[in-house]
Amino acid sequence: MSHPGKSVFLFGLYMLLLGAALVLVPNLLLPLFGFALTDEVWIRVMGQLALYLGFYYVWAGYTEQREFMVLTVAIRLSVPVFFVAFVAAGLVPPVLLLLALPDLCSALWTWRALKAPGAALMPVS
């Protein structure tokens, strides 16, 4: 697996874990990010979406889907921008910004790996 593939694959594993936690035990995570406990289904729906995205990322990294990898860099870099806006608007507590760190760090890792010498020569499935 190429370095960009590994970065996307590992981000996918993170998304799978986050999604599973939100589906199975959401009230374990919510207080960590300043949210109230809930029995409403919305958080489990968000977990389901994270699970589905995680599968896409794992697949794309494993099968070297370069176009997907390139697209995810900009998408993941937008997450901290939106979270900062949510915090600035007073919609969420600042601790939510911690949840943007995996997106930011993994997006920068993927971007750097895609720009590395020889990265364009990696096989694409």
C-alpha positions in Angstrom: 0.0 0.0 0.0 1.3 3.5 -0.9 1.8 6.2 1.7 -1.2 8.1 0.5 -3.2 4.8 0.6 -2.0 4.1 4.2 -3.1 7.6 5.3 -6.6 7.2 3.9 -6.9 3.6 5.1 -5.9 4.6 8.7 -8.3 7.5 8.6 -11.0 5.0 7.5 -10.2 2.8 10.5 -10.6 5.9 12.8 -14.0 6.7 11.1 -15.1 3.0 11.6 -14.2 3.2 15.3 -15.9 6.6 15.8 -19.0 5.4 13.9 -19.2 2.2 15.9 -18.9 4.1 19.2 -21.6 6.6 18.2 -24.0 3.8 17.1 -23.3 1.5 20.1 -22.4 3.8 23.0 -23.0 7.4 22.0 -23.3 8.6 25.6 -19.8 7.5 26.3 -18.4 10.0 23.8 -20.8 12.9 24.0 -19.7 14.3 27.4 -16.1 14.2 26.2 -17.0 16.9 23.7 -19.3 19.0 25.9 -22.6 17.6 24.6 -25.5 16.5 26.8 -26.4 12.8 27.0 -29.2 11.8 24.7 -31.5 9.0 24.0 -32.5 10.5 20.6 -31.6 8.6 17.5 -29.8 11.5 15.7 -26.4 10.6 17.2 -26.7 7.0 16.1 -27.6 8.2 12.6 -24.5 10.2 12.6 -22.6 7.2 13.8 -24.0 5.2 10.9 -22.9 7.8 8.5 -19.4 7.8 10.0 -19.4 4.0 9.6 -20.3 4.2 6.0 -17.7 6.9 5.3 -15.2 4.7 7.1 -15.8 1.8 4.8 -15.3 4.1 1.8 -12.0 5.4 3.2 -10.7 1.9 4.0 -11.7 0.7 0.5 -10.1 3.7 -1.2 -6.9 3.4 0.7 -6.6 -0.3 0.2 -7.4 -0.3 -3.5 -5.3 2.9 -4.2 -8.2 5.0 -5.4 -6.0 8.1 -6.1 -8.9 10.4 -7.2 -10.8 9.7 -4.0 -7.6 10.4 -2.0 -7.1 13.7 -3.7 -10.7 14.7 -3.2 -10.7 13.8 0.5 -7.9 16.2 1.3 -10.0 19.3 0.6 -13.0 17.8 2.3 -11.2 16.9 5.4 -9.4 20.2 5.6 -12.9 21.9 5.6 -13.9 20.1 8.8 -11.8 22.4 11.1 -13.1 25.5 9.2 -16.7 24.5 9.8 -16.0 23.5 13.5 -14.3 26.9 14.1 -17.3 28.6 12.6 -19.7 26.6 14.8 -17.6 27.5 17.9 -17.5 31.2 16.9 -21.3 31.2 16.4 -21.7 29.8 19.9 -23.4 26.7 18.7 -20.9 24.2 20.2 -18.3 24.3 23.0 -14.6 24.9 21.9 -13.7 21.3 22.9 -15.4 20.2 19.7 -12.3 21.4 17.9 -10.4 18.4 19.3 -12.7 16.3 17.1 -11.4 18.2 14.0 -7.7 17.2 14.7 -7.9 13.8 13.2 -9.4 15.3 10.0 -6.8 18.0 9.9 -3.8 15.8 10.6 -4.8 13.0 8.3 -5.6 15.4 5.5 -2.2 17.0 5.7 -0.6 13.6 5.8 -2.4 12.5 2.7 -1.7 15.8 0.9 2.0 15.5 1.8 2.1 11.8 0.7 0.4 12.6 -2.6 3.0 15.4 -3.2 6.0 13.2 -2.3 8.5 12.5 -5.1 7.5 9.3 -6.8 3.9 9.4 -5.4 2.5 9.9 -8.9 4.2 6.7 -10.0 2.3 4.6 -7.5 0.0 2.1 -9.2 -3.6 3.0 -9.4 -6.2 0.2 -9.4 
